[in-house]
Amino acid sequence: MNDEAEIRQAYRDFHAGKFGEVPRQARLHYDR
């Protein structure tokens, strides 16, 4: 299991764009 520091780092990396872009066809579709 990840500790809190690893989870926080993952969020920082995600928001910094380090995971790349999510392809449009892979995004979830839902009605608003």
URLIN-V435212 format. One record per residue. N is the residue number from 0. RES is the residue in three letters. OMEGA is omega in whole degrees, -180 to 180 (none if undefined). Layout:
N,RES,OMEGA ; N,RES,OMEGA
This chain:
0,MET,180 ; 1,ASN,175 ; 2,ASP,-174 ; 3,GLU,-180 ; 4,ALA,179 ; 5,GLU,178 ; 6,ILE,178 ; 7,ARG,179 ; 8,GLN,178 ; 9,ALA,177 ; 10,TYR,179 ; 11,ARG,179 ; 12,ASP,180 ; 13,PHE,-178 ; 14,HIS,177 ; 15,ALA,178 ; 16,GLY,-177 ; 17,LYS,178 ; 18,PHE,-178 ; 19,GLY,-179 ; 20,GLU,175 ; 21,VAL,179 ; 22,PRO,-177 ; 23,ARG,-177 ; 24,GLN,-180 ; 25,ALA,-179 ; 26,ARG,179 ; 27,LEU,178 ; 28,HIS,178 ; 29,TYR,178 ; 30,ASP,179 ; 31,ARG,none
